[in-house]
Amino acid sequence: MGAYWDLMFVLAAAMAMVTSQADQEWISKISDPVIRAGVSAAVNQNLLPAATEKVYPGHFTINADGGGFGTDSSWPGLDSWQMAGAYLLLGRIRLVEDYFDFVRASQRKDGNIPFAIFNGSTRPGATYLRGMKWPDDSFKYAPPMRAGVPDSSQETREWVGLFRHWELDSNPLATLGPICFVLTAAEIFRATLDRAWLANHLPSVEATGNYLVSQISKNGLVSGSGFYTERPPRNGWDGVTQCYAVEAFHDLATLEQAAKRPEEAKFWTDHAALVTKNFSKAFWLHDHFAEYVHPTHGPVDIHGLSDTCWAAIAFGLATKEQTRILWPHLISAKEFWPGDMPTLTVTKPFSYEEWEHEQVPFEAVGVTNDVASMGRSWYVEALACKRMRDGKRLLESTRLVSKAAEGGFWRERYHPMPDGSIQPEGSRKYCEYPAVLIRVVLENRSVFIR
């Protein structure tokens, strides 16, 4: 493994040079003019302005202007992981490492990571914050001293993490924070190959991995309901959760190998194999994978093909034979791109049953709010295309996403309408599509950059 990591050091240094955020020459080399304009907007109108660092070094908002989800909050779940990876590709190493240290300070003793962090004056409420445990999950963070950041970011502040969802029974997003914490650690190490950083941070990442192991149910699947889906919550065992958990276990194994800990690496590889085996057993239905497994209704397969299918191929849970059968169905399903907007979570969005929704005692977002085209579901499709070396589809979807920008900005969701069109909804200037757009282009340079 020594020669392997020596080679990785060289490659990491080379990538840091070609994707430096201070040198945007690579953007001008994007062949397609629509994608080139989209990426330029993603970088210069969205991600760079979002990196304000006003409340701690490494802080960035998940909206380009700080609106929608707050100017002082952090989202260690999906949003911040997606953006952190994009910042790493743009050469903002220090920013992401400082962000990661802030999130590490929020970690519970059992290794769990919150999916949202708010300022310390935030208190539980009767609606969206009713799952918050204060003061149990509050913490103080003394930031590192950094030059070139706002003075306000150097203050010691109190914060509080949110670990439990407001849909208390199904509790979606339960594994979102911990899985994304592992993924972010692995991406930081791949970008830097800094063994000193790894030695300092590996214990906390291992603790998070052990928390994920504790969430494996008797059926061998990772619990936690919807990975990035809240409404409906995919109560039980979400297929996307299984796929991302396997990826996190593989990332942990890679980090252990880099730290020269082969026995520990085998521990994580074994758990990845265990979940993969049980996923195939529970989810495979002749020619595709079920969307999720409900506690009483079993495998749910009434919404057509779903993002679970993309994720199974993207992260290697689908066998070669399953992939051979499934791939033609996926790429021929035009319903995944309603109104030419990648990627809808399911191909039959108007088929959800009453028992799939959790009733809450307040007026919440619509029960099918996350049955939409979103950057998160587009990313698993893009990863599947990368694994299948389908550059043509990857190019087409990226062009459609780039065209969807209005004035250089994207919405959080694009809801399908019965007439086949889409309705842009959710927070304005949301950074998810921009972050994924940057990831897709720079993770597939041979497809996009001449």
MARDRENLO-120919 format. One line per field, with one value per residue (C-alpha): x, y, z; residue number from 1; chain. Coordinates in nm, 3 decimals. Example, Ala and Ser with C-alpha at 12.3 -4.5 7.8 and 13.67 -1.06 7.14 Angstrom:
BEGIN
east <- 1.230 | 1.367
north <- -0.450 | -0.106
up <- 0.780 | 0.714
timi <- 1 | 2
drense <- A | A
END
This chain:
BEGIN
east <- 0.000 | 0.299 | 0.345 | -0.029 | -0.036 | 0.280 | 0.100 | -0.207 | 0.005 | 0.124 | -0.227 | -0.369 | -0.107 | -0.180 | -0.556 | -0.503 | -0.310 | -0.565 | -0.873 | -0.747 | -1.031 | -0.789 | -0.736 | -1.061 | -0.901 | -1.057 | -1.403 | -1.312 | -1.209 | -1.554 | -1.659 | -2.034 | -2.121 | -2.441 | -2.259 | -1.972 | -2.214 | -2.387 | -2.063 | -1.941 | -2.263 | -2.239 | -1.888 | -1.903 | -2.266 | -2.334 | -2.053 | -1.793 | -2.043 | -2.182 | -1.841 | -1.886 | -1.702 | -1.883 | -1.965 | -1.668 | -1.375 | -1.502 | -1.865 | -2.070 | -2.442 | -2.643 | -2.804 | -2.590 | -2.725 | -2.775 | -3.152 | -3.389 | -3.196 | -3.021 | -2.696 | -2.554 | -2.675 | -2.486 | -2.621 | -2.378 | -2.623 | -2.659 | -2.627 | -2.294 | -2.135 | -2.227 | -2.090 | -1.777 | -1.684 | -1.729 | -1.516 | -1.241 | -1.248 | -1.217 | -0.906 | -1.067 | -0.894 | -0.859 | -1.224 | -1.345 | -1.104 | -1.222 | -1.585 | -1.516 | -1.363 | -1.671 | -1.895 | -1.670 | -1.733 | -2.105 | -2.053 | -2.236 | -2.049 | -2.204 | -2.050 | -2.370 | -2.362 | -2.656 | -2.807 | -2.844 | -2.669 | -2.823 | -2.702 | -2.718 | -3.022 | -3.237 | -3.489 | -3.720 | -4.061 | -4.391 | -4.324 | -4.002 | -3.774 | -3.981 | -3.719 | -3.444 | -3.289 | -3.172 | -2.951 | -2.838 | -2.708 | -2.573 | -2.199 | -1.949 | -1.701 | -1.381 | -1.271 | -0.909 | -0.741 | -0.731 | -0.605 | -0.825 | -1.160 | -1.419 | -1.354 | -1.696 | -1.577 | -1.316 | -1.567 | -1.643 | -2.011 | -2.272 | -2.445 | -2.704 | -2.733 | -3.053 | -3.046 | -3.415 | -3.663 | -4.000 | -4.169 | -4.104 | -4.234 | -4.047 | -3.754 | -3.612 | -3.261 | -3.146 | -2.830 | -2.778 | -2.540 | -2.314 | -2.286 | -2.204 | -1.944 | -1.761 | -1.794 | -1.655 | -1.358 | -1.276 | -1.299 | -1.072 | -0.811 | -0.837 | -0.782 | -0.485 | -0.344 | -0.240 | -0.159 | -0.120 | -0.474 | -0.596 | -0.432 | -0.593 | -0.941 | -0.968 | -1.090 | -1.395 | -1.469 | -1.440 | -1.681 | -1.931 | -1.881 | -1.949 | -2.267 | -2.377 | -2.302 | -2.530 | -2.810 | -2.807 | -3.133 | -3.187 | -3.265 | -2.914 | -3.029 | -2.941 | -3.239 | -3.325 | -3.602 | -3.539 | -3.176 | -3.250 | -3.629 | -3.856 | -4.203 | -4.285 | -4.037 | -3.984 | -4.058 | -3.841 | -3.537 | -3.469 | -3.281 | -3.069 | -2.967 | -2.830 | -2.624 | -2.473 | -2.402 | -2.207 | -2.011 | -1.934 | -1.809 | -1.586 | -1.453 | -1.374 | -1.185 | -0.984 | -0.896 | -0.787 | -0.568 | -0.407 | -0.343 | -0.186 | -0.457 | -0.553 | -0.757 | -0.972 | -1.008 | -1.141 | -1.398 | -1.551 | -1.523 | -1.705 | -1.990 | -2.012 | -2.041 | -2.305 | -2.531 | -2.479 | -2.584 | -2.895 | -2.983 | -2.983 | -3.194 | -3.453 | -3.469 | -3.412 | -3.740 | -3.660 | -3.549 | -3.514 | -3.477 | -3.760 | -3.768 | -3.771 | -3.884 | -4.177 | -4.204 | -4.548 | -4.597 | -4.261 | -4.077 | -4.247 | -4.263 | -4.564 | -4.391 | -4.207 | -3.832 | -3.664 | -3.338 | -3.258 | -3.190 | -2.944 | -2.774 | -2.740 | -2.542 | -2.356 | -2.213 | -2.165 | -2.437 | -2.594 | -2.427 | -2.305 | -2.612 | -2.850 | -2.684 | -2.710 | -3.083 | -3.153 | -2.951 | -3.157 | -3.474 | -3.320 | -3.188 | -3.508 | -3.733 | -3.800 | -4.015 | -3.697 | -3.657 | -4.000 | -3.996 | -3.636 | -3.511 | -3.292 | -3.356 | -3.698 | -3.687 | -3.944 | -4.102 | -4.460 | -4.479 | -4.857 | -4.897 | -4.823 | -5.066 | -5.210 | -5.021 | -4.690 | -4.742 | -4.685 | -4.944 | -4.804 | -4.994 | -4.911 | -4.931 | -4.618 | -4.485 | -4.678 | -4.676 | -4.499 | -4.264 | -3.958 | -4.109 | -3.927 | -3.624 | -3.343 | -2.967 | -2.929 | -3.110 | -2.936 | -2.602 | -2.672 | -2.778 | -2.456 | -2.250 | -2.425 | -2.350 | -1.986 | -1.966 | -2.134 | -1.916 | -2.225 | -2.074 | -2.352 | -2.628 | -2.405 | -2.347 | -2.718 | -2.832 | -2.564 | -2.671 | -3.034 | -2.936 | -2.727 | -3.018 | -3.249 | -3.066 | -3.263 | -3.029 | -2.754 | -2.951 | -3.142 | -3.433 | -3.421 | -3.689 | -3.861 | -4.196 | -4.357 | -4.697 | -4.966 | -4.921 | -4.552 | -4.415 | -4.227 | -4.290 | -3.977 | -4.032 | -3.842 | -3.568 | -3.426 | -3.052 | -3.016 | -2.663 | -2.736 | -2.764 | -2.462 | -2.250 | -2.349 | -2.293 | -1.935 | -1.884 | -2.018 | -1.801 | -1.476 | -1.526 | -1.573 | -1.320 | -1.274 | -1.644 | -1.667 | -1.327 | -1.132
north <- 0.000 | 0.234 | 0.287 | 0.341 | 0.625 | 0.780 | 0.795 | 0.942 | 1.222 | 1.317 | 1.307 | 1.514 | 1.782 | 1.789 | 1.822 | 2.103 | 2.292 | 2.252 | 2.329 | 2.614 | 2.857 | 3.141 | 3.014 | 2.962 | 2.889 | 2.543 | 2.698 | 2.857 | 2.511 | 2.358 | 2.263 | 2.320 | 2.692 | 2.630 | 2.418 | 2.668 | 2.948 | 2.730 | 2.634 | 2.993 | 3.097 | 2.804 | 2.908 | 3.288 | 3.365 | 3.082 | 2.896 | 3.172 | 3.430 | 3.169 | 3.123 | 3.417 | 3.273 | 3.533 | 3.313 | 3.075 | 3.001 | 2.759 | 2.866 | 2.888 | 2.939 | 2.695 | 2.980 | 3.212 | 3.514 | 3.350 | 3.359 | 3.070 | 2.867 | 3.135 | 3.328 | 3.158 | 2.798 | 2.494 | 2.178 | 1.888 | 1.665 | 1.661 | 2.029 | 2.107 | 1.777 | 1.848 | 2.200 | 2.094 | 1.856 | 2.132 | 2.370 | 2.108 | 2.076 | 2.454 | 2.445 | 2.581 | 2.326 | 2.538 | 2.642 | 2.281 | 2.163 | 2.442 | 2.359 | 1.994 | 2.084 | 2.286 | 1.991 | 1.759 | 1.981 | 1.900 | 1.524 | 1.330 | 1.086 | 0.796 | 0.929 | 1.067 | 1.391 | 1.636 | 1.712 | 2.080 | 2.319 | 2.647 | 2.934 | 2.873 | 3.092 | 2.849 | 2.654 | 2.359 | 2.451 | 2.285 | 2.258 | 2.200 | 2.206 | 1.981 | 1.707 | 1.927 | 1.837 | 2.147 | 2.187 | 1.826 | 1.889 | 2.240 | 2.304 | 2.586 | 2.630 | 2.831 | 2.881 | 2.869 | 3.201 | 3.267 | 3.559 | 3.716 | 3.619 | 3.856 | 3.948 | 3.807 | 3.457 | 3.459 | 3.474 | 3.179 | 3.102 | 2.858 | 2.628 | 2.352 | 2.051 | 1.898 | 1.518 | 1.422 | 1.511 | 1.673 | 1.363 | 1.190 | 0.842 | 0.778 | 1.010 | 1.056 | 1.199 | 1.003 | 0.879 | 1.180 | 1.370 | 1.078 | 0.937 | 1.280 | 1.333 | 1.019 | 1.114 | 1.462 | 1.323 | 1.089 | 1.370 | 1.594 | 1.320 | 1.243 | 1.612 | 1.655 | 1.310 | 1.473 | 1.184 | 1.417 | 1.546 | 1.189 | 1.078 | 1.370 | 1.315 | 0.939 | 0.864 | 1.090 | 0.947 | 0.592 | 0.684 | 0.798 | 0.474 | 0.274 | 0.474 | 0.371 | 0.008 | 0.043 | 0.147 | -0.182 | -0.363 | -0.735 | -0.764 | -0.644 | -0.309 | 0.040 | 0.201 | 0.569 | 0.606 | 0.851 | 0.941 | 1.276 | 1.241 | 1.388 | 1.411 | 1.129 | 0.993 | 0.645 | 0.501 | 0.199 | 0.120 | 0.356 | 0.215 | 0.527 | 0.505 | 0.154 | 0.264 | 0.568 | 0.368 | 0.114 | 0.398 | 0.538 | 0.198 | 0.169 | 0.520 | 0.424 | 0.119 | 0.339 | 0.578 | 0.288 | 0.152 | 0.493 | 0.494 | 0.146 | -0.027 | -0.331 | -0.507 | -0.201 | -0.164 | -0.520 | -0.439 | -0.170 | -0.373 | -0.659 | -0.429 | -0.290 | -0.647 | -0.733 | -0.441 | -0.502 | -0.864 | -0.781 | -0.491 | -0.721 | -0.977 | -0.727 | -0.478 | -0.666 | -0.732 | -0.925 | -0.629 | -0.331 | -0.235 | -0.137 | 0.222 | 0.136 | -0.132 | -0.035 | -0.188 | -0.339 | -0.316 | -0.461 | -0.360 | -0.055 | -0.078 | 0.130 | 0.446 | 0.304 | 0.324 | 0.534 | 0.697 | 0.378 | 0.218 | 0.491 | 0.471 | 0.092 | 0.121 | 0.435 | 0.280 | -0.073 | -0.252 | -0.384 | -0.697 | -0.713 | -0.915 | -0.681 | -0.383 | -0.548 | -0.593 | -0.260 | -0.006 | -0.015 | 0.046 | 0.346 | 0.527 | 0.472 | 0.610 | 0.965 | 1.022 | 1.082 | 1.420 | 1.589 | 1.920 | 1.840 | 1.878 | 1.599 | 1.406 | 1.314 | 1.074 | 0.835 | 0.780 | 0.765 | 1.071 | 1.078 | 0.728 | 0.769 | 0.608 | 0.759 | 0.513 | 0.644 | 0.987 | 1.076 | 1.308 | 1.593 | 1.828 | 2.144 | 2.277 | 2.145 | 2.133 | 1.914 | 1.539 | 1.483 | 1.780 | 1.568 | 1.392 | 1.631 | 1.682 | 1.780 | 1.811 | 1.518 | 1.274 | 1.410 | 1.340 | 0.969 | 0.949 | 1.125 | 0.886 | 0.592 | 0.737 | 0.777 | 0.413 | 0.303 | 0.539 | 0.693 | 1.030 | 1.110 | 1.098 | 1.278 | 1.557 | 1.583 | 1.600 | 1.855 | 2.076 | 2.061 | 2.154 | 2.444 | 2.571 | 2.564 | 2.849 | 3.171 | 3.468 | 3.232 | 3.077 | 2.755 | 2.654 | 2.375 | 2.162 | 2.127 | 1.960 | 1.753 | 1.864 | 1.632 | 1.787 | 1.688 | 2.032 | 2.130 | 2.392 | 2.548 | 2.569 | 2.593 | 2.823 | 3.069 | 3.085 | 2.740 | 2.603 | 2.232 | 2.222 | 2.458 | 2.239 | 1.919 | 2.086 | 2.169 | 1.817 | 1.653 | 1.857 | 1.834 | 1.467 | 1.391 | 1.624 | 1.408 | 1.446 | 1.823 | 1.991 | 2.007
up <- 0.000 | 0.041 | -0.333 | -0.372 | -0.120 | -0.265 | -0.599 | -0.431 | -0.283 | -0.631 | -0.776 | -0.490 | -0.542 | -0.913 | -0.860 | -0.610 | -0.877 | -1.157 | -0.948 | -0.734 | -0.666 | -0.733 | -1.086 | -1.274 | -1.606 | -1.596 | -1.625 | -1.958 | -2.080 | -2.031 | -2.383 | -2.364 | -2.340 | -2.143 | -1.886 | -1.879 | -1.790 | -1.532 | -1.360 | -1.360 | -1.185 | -0.943 | -0.840 | -0.850 | -0.764 | -0.521 | -0.345 | -0.313 | -0.179 | 0.064 | 0.230 | 0.467 | 0.772 | 0.984 | 1.284 | 1.286 | 1.054 | 0.791 | 0.811 | 0.494 | 0.444 | 0.235 | 0.043 | -0.161 | 0.027 | 0.366 | 0.327 | 0.370 | 0.626 | 0.827 | 0.830 | 1.142 | 1.110 | 0.981 | 0.821 | 0.879 | 0.701 | 0.327 | 0.236 | 0.398 | 0.291 | -0.071 | -0.048 | 0.142 | -0.137 | -0.393 | -0.188 | -0.170 | -0.548 | -0.565 | -0.348 | -0.028 | 0.196 | 0.508 | 0.490 | 0.487 | 0.755 | 0.986 | 0.909 | 0.992 | 1.329 | 1.417 | 1.338 | 1.538 | 1.842 | 1.812 | 1.829 | 2.098 | 2.319 | 2.126 | 1.804 | 1.654 | 1.454 | 1.427 | 1.088 | 1.183 | 1.421 | 1.542 | 1.758 | 2.131 | 2.188 | 1.985 | 2.192 | 2.121 | 1.987 | 1.908 | 1.535 | 1.339 | 1.643 | 1.868 | 1.841 | 1.982 | 2.317 | 2.496 | 2.692 | 2.640 | 2.287 | 2.341 | 2.324 | 2.323 | 2.043 | 2.074 | 1.712 | 1.597 | 1.528 | 1.156 | 0.954 | 0.692 | 0.846 | 0.998 | 1.362 | 1.450 | 1.358 | 1.636 | 1.920 | 2.146 | 2.106 | 2.229 | 1.979 | 1.985 | 1.756 | 1.621 | 1.609 | 1.596 | 1.326 | 1.386 | 1.242 | 1.572 | 1.489 | 1.165 | 1.249 | 0.897 | 0.851 | 1.158 | 0.985 | 0.758 | 0.987 | 1.083 | 0.729 | 0.585 | 0.861 | 0.747 | 0.380 | 0.449 | 0.642 | 0.355 | 0.101 | 0.308 | 0.327 | -0.044 | -0.116 | 0.119 | 0.204 | 0.531 | 0.765 | 1.063 | 1.002 | 0.971 | 1.296 | 1.479 | 1.338 | 1.289 | 1.646 | 1.606 | 1.261 | 1.398 | 1.677 | 1.416 | 1.225 | 1.540 | 1.591 | 1.241 | 1.325 | 1.629 | 1.393 | 1.202 | 1.276 | 1.326 | 0.955 | 0.875 | 0.734 | 0.858 | 1.029 | 1.027 | 0.766 | 0.482 | 0.425 | 0.257 | 0.227 | 0.496 | 0.339 | 0.288 | 0.543 | 0.393 | 0.734 | 0.814 | 0.602 | 0.314 | 0.016 | -0.031 | 0.335 | 0.282 | -0.017 | 0.150 | 0.467 | 0.262 | 0.102 | 0.448 | 0.567 | 0.259 | 0.324 | 0.682 | 0.556 | 0.321 | 0.603 | 0.824 | 0.546 | 0.507 | 0.881 | 0.846 | 1.050 | 0.839 | 1.108 | 1.162 | 0.785 | 0.765 | 1.036 | 0.815 | 0.496 | 0.666 | 0.767 | 0.414 | 0.283 | 0.546 | 0.457 | 0.085 | 0.120 | 0.320 | 0.090 | -0.212 | -0.027 | 0.094 | -0.196 | -0.524 | -0.707 | -1.026 | -1.241 | -1.004 | -0.640 | -0.407 | -0.285 | 0.087 | 0.330 | 0.553 | 0.905 | 0.832 | 0.455 | 0.362 | 0.041 | -0.111 | -0.489 | -0.589 | -0.710 | -1.007 | -1.028 | -0.760 | -0.658 | -0.468 | -0.806 | -0.904 | -0.563 | -0.577 | -0.900 | -0.794 | -0.479 | -0.609 | -0.414 | -0.734 | -0.867 | -1.226 | -1.322 | -1.142 | -1.308 | -1.650 | -1.600 | -1.430 | -1.627 | -1.949 | -1.746 | -1.570 | -1.873 | -2.071 | -1.795 | -1.914 | -1.606 | -1.403 | -1.577 | -1.560 | -1.742 | -1.842 | -1.483 | -1.337 | -1.117 | -0.975 | -0.681 | -0.833 | -1.174 | -1.040 | -0.815 | -0.772 | -0.632 | -0.260 | -0.014 | 0.301 | 0.524 | 0.391 | 0.549 | 0.913 | 1.062 | 1.272 | 1.508 | 1.317 | 0.964 | 0.793 | 0.440 | 0.196 | 0.253 | -0.080 | -0.053 | -0.128 | -0.426 | -0.652 | -0.868 | -0.633 | -0.647 | -0.406 | -0.633 | -0.941 | -0.772 | -0.722 | -1.087 | -1.188 | -0.976 | -1.140 | -1.485 | -1.385 | -1.276 | -1.600 | -1.805 | -1.962 | -2.050 | -2.295 | -2.034 | -1.784 | -2.033 | -2.113 | -1.751 | -1.662 | -1.950 | -1.833 | -1.477 | -1.606 | -1.818 | -1.514 | -1.342 | -1.326 | -1.310 | -1.199 | -0.910 | -0.845 | -0.626 | -0.371 | -0.538 | -0.873 | -0.821 | -1.096 | -1.219 | -1.362 | -1.707 | -1.717 | -1.632 | -1.317 | -1.050 | -0.894 | -0.519 | -0.196 | -0.086 | -0.342 | -0.416 | -0.264 | -0.306 | -0.350 | -0.729 | -0.767 | -0.537 | -0.717 | -1.054 | -0.955 | -0.824 | -1.137 | -1.372 | -1.174 | -1.089 | -1.460 | -1.620 | -1.930 | -2.013 | -1.975 | -2.001 | -2.325
timi <- 1 | 2 | 3 | 4 | 5 | 6 | 7 | 8 | 9 | 10 | 11 | 12 | 13 | 14 | 15 | 16 | 17 | 18 | 19 | 20 | 21 | 22 | 23 | 24 | 25 | 26 | 27 | 28 | 29 | 30 | 31 | 32 | 33 | 34 | 35 | 36 | 37 | 38 | 39 | 40 | 41 | 42 | 43 | 44 | 45 | 46 | 47 | 48 | 49 | 50 | 51 | 52 | 53 | 54 | 55 | 56 | 57 | 58 | 59 | 60 | 61 | 62 | 63 | 64 | 65 | 66 | 67 | 68 | 69 | 70 | 71 | 72 | 73 | 74 | 75 | 76 | 77 | 78 | 79 | 80 | 81 | 82 | 83 | 84 | 85 | 86 | 87 | 88 | 89 | 90 | 91 | 92 | 93 | 94 | 95 | 96 | 97 | 98 | 99 | 100 | 101 | 102 | 103 | 104 | 105 | 106 | 107 | 108 | 109 | 110 | 111 | 112 | 113 | 114 | 115 | 116 | 117 | 118 | 119 | 120 | 121 | 122 | 123 | 124 | 125 | 126 | 127 | 128 | 129 | 130 | 131 | 132 | 133 | 134 | 135 | 136 | 137 | 138 | 139 | 140 | 141 | 142 | 143 | 144 | 145 | 146 | 147 | 148 | 149 | 150 | 151 | 152 | 153 | 154 | 155 | 156 | 157 | 158 | 159 | 160 | 161 | 162 | 163 | 164 | 165 | 166 | 167 | 168 | 169 | 170 | 171 | 172 | 173 | 174 | 175 | 176 | 177 | 178 | 179 | 180 | 181 | 182 | 183 | 184 | 185 | 186 | 187 | 188 | 189 | 190 | 191 | 192 | 193 | 194 | 195 | 196 | 197 | 198 | 199 | 200 | 201 | 202 | 203 | 204 | 205 | 206 | 207 | 208 | 209 | 210 | 211 | 212 | 213 | 214 | 215 | 216 | 217 | 218 | 219 | 220 | 221 | 222 | 223 | 224 | 225 | 226 | 227 | 228 | 229 | 230 | 231 | 232 | 233 | 234 | 235 | 236 | 237 | 238 | 239 | 240 | 241 | 242 | 243 | 244 | 245 | 246 | 247 | 248 | 249 | 250 | 251 | 252 | 253 | 254 | 255 | 256 | 257 | 258 | 259 | 260 | 261 | 262 | 263 | 264 | 265 | 266 | 267 | 268 | 269 | 270 | 271 | 272 | 273 | 274 | 275 | 276 | 277 | 278 | 279 | 280 | 281 | 282 | 283 | 284 | 285 | 286 | 287 | 288 | 289 | 290 | 291 | 292 | 293 | 294 | 295 | 296 | 297 | 298 | 299 | 300 | 301 | 302 | 303 | 304 | 305 | 306 | 307 | 308 | 309 | 310 | 311 | 312 | 313 | 314 | 315 | 316 | 317 | 318 | 319 | 320 | 321 | 322 | 323 | 324 | 325 | 326 | 327 | 328 | 329 | 330 | 331 | 332 | 333 | 334 | 335 | 336 | 337 | 338 | 339 | 340 | 341 | 342 | 343 | 344 | 345 | 346 | 347 | 348 | 349 | 350 | 351 | 352 | 353 | 354 | 355 | 356 | 357 | 358 | 359 | 360 | 361 | 362 | 363 | 364 | 365 | 366 | 367 | 368 | 369 | 370 | 371 | 372 | 373 | 374 | 375 | 376 | 377 | 378 | 379 | 380 | 381 | 382 | 383 | 384 | 385 | 386 | 387 | 388 | 389 | 390 | 391 | 392 | 393 | 394 | 395 | 396 | 397 | 398 | 399 | 400 | 401 | 402 | 403 | 404 | 405 | 406 | 407 | 408 | 409 | 410 | 411 | 412 | 413 | 414 | 415 | 416 | 417 | 418 | 419 | 420 | 421 | 422 | 423 | 424 | 425 | 426 | 427 | 428 | 429 | 430 | 431 | 432 | 433 | 434 | 435 | 436 | 437 | 438 | 439 | 440 | 441 | 442 | 443 | 444 | 445 | 446 | 447 | 448 | 449 | 450
drense <- A | A | A | A | A | A | A | A | A | A | A | A | A | A | A | A | A | A | A | A | A | A | A | A | A | A | A | A | A | A | A | A | A | A | A | A | A | A | A | A | A | A | A | A | A | A | A | A | A | A | A | A | A | A | A | A | A | A | A | A | A | A | A | A | A | A | A | A | A | A | A | A | A | A | A | A | A | A | A | A | A | A | A | A | A | A | A | A | A | A | A | A | A | A | A | A | A | A | A | A | A | A | A | A | A | A | A | A | A | A | A | A | A | A | A | A | A | A | A | A | A | A | A | A | A | A | A | A | A | A | A | A | A | A | A | A | A | A | A | A | A | A | A | A | A | A | A | A | A | A | A | A | A | A | A | A | A | A | A | A | A | A | A | A | A | A | A | A | A | A | A | A | A | A | A | A | A | A | A | A | A | A | A | A | A | A | A | A | A | A | A | A | A | A | A | A | A | A | A | A | A | A | A | A | A | A | A | A | A | A | A | A | A | A | A | A | A | A | A | A | A | A | A | A | A | A | A | A | A | A | A | A | A | A | A | A | A | A | A | A | A | A | A | A | A | A | A | A | A | A | A | A | A | A | A | A | A | A | A | A | A | A | A | A | A | A | A | A | A | A | A | A | A | A | A | A | A | A | A | A | A | A | A | A | A | A | A | A | A | A | A | A | A | A | A | A | A | A | A | A | A | A | A | A | A | A | A | A | A | A | A | A | A | A | A | A | A | A | A | A | A | A | A | A | A | A | A | A | A | A | A | A | A | A | A | A | A | A | A | A | A | A | A | A | A | A | A | A | A | A | A | A | A | A | A | A | A | A | A | A | A | A | A | A | A | A | A | A | A | A | A | A | A | A | A | A | A | A | A | A | A | A | A | A | A | A | A | A | A | A | A | A | A | A | A | A | A | A | A | A | A | A | A | A | A | A | A | A | A | A | A | A | A | A | A | A | A | A | A | A | A | A | A | A | A | A | A | A | A | A | A | A | A | A | A | A | A | A | A | A | A | A | A | A | A | A | A | A | A | A
END
